[in-house]
Amino acid sequence: MEKVSQVKVLDSYRLEVVFNDGVKGIVSLSDRLFGPVFEPLKDPAFFSQAKVDEFGVITWPNGADLAPDALYERLKH
């Protein structure tokens, strides 16, 4: 499984993501921020706290995270 090596927060709930094998791209989460764990991410200040954890997963302080395998497939195609 590929791991995220870098994440940069962009405007409009977008992330610039770089994987450890060099695959990179921009993903928009504007239409995916629903449900109890993702609701706080609608606050731009909270969304901007995205980071990559020690397992190569994009996470936020409230425990929200993004599955790297799904992001990888999305960016690869």
RAJOHU-V833129 format. One record per backbone hydrogen bond with DSSP energy under -1.0 kcal/mol. CO is the residue of the C=O (numbers start at 1). NH is the residue of the N-H. If there is no record, write none. Layout:
CO,NH ; CO,NH
This chain:
3,20 ; 6,18 ; 8,16 ; 13,29 ; 14,10 ; 15,27 ; 16,8 ; 17,25 ; 18,5 ; 18,6 ; 19,22 ; 23,19 ; 25,17 ; 27,15 ; 29,32 ; 32,34 ; 35,39 ; 38,41 ; 39,42 ; 40,43 ; 43,47 ; 44,48 ; 46,49 ; 47,50 ; 51,59 ; 53,56 ; 56,4 ; 57,53 ; 58,66 ; 59,51 ; 60,63 ; 64,60 ; 67,71 ; 68,72 ; 69,73 ; 70,74 ; 71,75 ; 72,76 ; 73,77
